[in-house]
Amino acid sequence: MEKTAAKSRCAYIYIIGEAQSALLAAEEEVFAFAGKHMAAIATPELEAVLTSVFGQGRLFPGPDTALGALIHEYASRANTKPAEETPSKSAPPSHCLLILVFQGQDGVMRVRPAARIPLDLKKDPLHNEKEAQQLVLEHLPSFQHIFLEDPCSRQSRLVGLIKASALLHINKQLD
């Protein structure tokens, strides 16, 4: 039941990887298809594909629709806390699920669902990756603990993301 509730509230899935990123609109039909046809695939296998595509920039050996379904299936299994704790009565109607694909300090690629970032679709629809990245930069302090739990390498693209978020918040305080 938790899986269904999470899916119905997820409006977008944003993957930030070392080699490439993607913003997908979360679609109930794709969640249903993926659940029916990909439920038997072990989570480590899903992560291996995400690591290959987003961490190393390799092409997925299948149609684009299969990759989208695979991402939806991984998202349906993601167990993340909201980026900002809000009482359930005032919870936003939707969220953007952030998934990180990064190189750990040991050099091994990792896939981590990082946060469910609250999103008011009436005010903040995401039209492109630039808007999704801005959303992440604004909310990163609320889920920064993930970088302590599983630190990335110094060469990781995430280091630049963390620095950009810090600068954004410093500048906001100075204004």
C-alpha positions in Angstrom: 0.0 0.0 0.0 2.8 2.4 0.8 4.2 1.8 -2.7 0.9 3.0 -4.3 0.6 6.0 -2.1 4.1 7.1 -2.9 3.5 6.7 -6.6 0.3 8.8 -6.7 2.1 11.7 -5.1 5.3 11.6 -7.1 5.0 14.1 -10.0 8.6 13.9 -11.2 11.6 11.8 -11.0 14.9 13.6 -11.3 18.1 11.6 -11.6 21.5 13.4 -11.2 24.4 11.2 -12.3 28.1 11.6 -12.8 27.8 11.3 -16.6 24.2 12.5 -17.3 21.0 13.5 -15.7 17.3 13.1 -16.6 14.0 14.6 -15.5 10.9 12.4 -16.1 7.3 13.0 -15.5 6.1 10.3 -13.2 3.2 8.5 -14.9 0.7 6.1 -13.2 0.5 4.0 -16.4 4.2 3.5 -16.4 4.3 2.7 -12.7 1.6 0.1 -13.4 3.4 -1.4 -16.4 6.7 -1.5 -14.6 5.2 -3.1 -11.5 3.6 -5.8 -13.7 6.6 -6.5 -15.9 9.6 -5.5 -13.8 8.7 -6.5 -10.2 10.8 -9.7 -10.4 14.0 -7.8 -11.3 16.2 -7.5 -8.2 16.9 -3.9 -7.0 20.7 -4.4 -7.4 20.1 -5.2 -11.1 18.0 -2.0 -11.5 20.8 -0.1 -9.8 23.4 -1.6 -12.2 21.5 -0.3 -15.2 21.1 3.2 -13.6 24.8 3.2 -12.7 25.7 2.2 -16.3 23.5 4.8 -17.9 23.7 7.8 -15.5 27.0 7.1 -13.8 29.1 6.0 -16.7 27.2 7.5 -19.7 26.6 4.2 -21.4 23.6 3.6 -23.6 20.8 1.3 -22.4 20.5 -1.7 -24.7 16.8 -1.4 -25.2 14.1 1.1 -26.2 13.8 4.4 -24.4 10.5 3.3 -23.0 12.1 0.4 -21.2 14.6 2.7 -19.5 11.7 4.9 -18.4 9.8 2.0 -17.0 13.0 0.8 -15.2 13.4 4.2 -13.6 9.7 4.2 -12.6 10.1 0.7 -11.0 13.2 1.9 -9.1 11.4 5.0 -8.0 8.5 2.9 -6.7 10.9 1.0 -4.4 12.6 4.2 -3.2 12.3 4.7 0.5 13.1 8.3 1.2 11.9 10.8 3.8 10.5 14.1 2.6 13.1 16.7 2.1 11.3 19.0 4.5 9.3 17.5 7.4 5.8 18.9 7.2 2.7 17.8 9.0 0.7 15.4 6.9 -2.3 17.8 6.9 -0.3 20.5 5.2 1.8 18.2 3.0 2.2 19.4 -0.6 0.1 17.5 -3.1 3.1 16.2 -5.0 6.9 15.8 -4.8 9.9 15.3 -7.0 11.8 12.2 -6.2 15.6 12.9 -6.4 17.8 9.9 -7.3 21.6 10.3 -7.1 24.1 8.2 -9.1 27.5 9.0 -7.9 31.0 7.8 -7.3 31.7 6.9 -3.7 35.0 7.6 -1.9 36.1 4.1 -2.7 35.6 4.7 -6.5 32.5 2.5 -6.7 29.4 3.9 -8.3 26.3 4.1 -6.1 22.6 4.7 -6.7 20.7 6.4 -3.8 17.2 7.8 -3.6 18.1 11.0 -1.9 14.9 12.9 -1.1 11.2 13.6 -1.9 11.3 17.3 -2.6 7.9 18.9 -1.9 6.4 20.4 -5.0 3.3 22.5 -5.6 2.4 21.8 -9.2 0.3 24.9 -9.5 3.2 27.2 -8.5 6.3 25.1 -9.4 5.7 22.8 -12.4 9.1 21.5 -13.7 9.5 22.1 -17.4 13.2 21.2 -17.8 16.3 19.9 -16.0 17.4 23.5 -15.2 14.3 24.1 -13.2 14.7 20.7 -11.5 18.3 21.5 -10.6 17.2 24.8 -9.1 14.7 23.0 -7.0 17.4 20.7 -5.8 19.7 23.6 -5.0 17.0 25.3 -2.9 16.1 22.2 -0.9 19.6 20.5 -0.6 20.2 21.7 3.0 17.1 19.7 4.1 18.6 16.4 2.9 22.3 17.1 3.2 22.6 14.3 5.7 22.7 11.8 2.9 26.2 13.1 1.9 27.4 12.2 5.4 25.8 8.7 5.3 27.4 7.8 2.0 30.1 10.4 1.0 31.0 10.9 -2.6 34.5 11.2 -4.1 36.1 14.6 -4.3 35.9 14.3 -8.1 32.1 13.7 -8.0 29.7 16.0 -9.9 27.8 16.2 -6.6 30.6 18.2 -5.0 29.8 21.1 -7.5 26.1 20.7 -6.7 26.7 21.0 -2.9 28.9 24.1 -3.5 26.3 25.7 -5.7 23.6 25.1 -3.1 25.8 26.6 -0.4 26.5 29.7 -2.5 22.8 30.1 -3.3 21.8 30.0 0.4 24.7 32.3 1.5 23.6 34.8 -1.2 19.9 34.6 0.0 21.0 35.4 3.5 23.0 38.4 2.4 20.1 39.8 0.4 
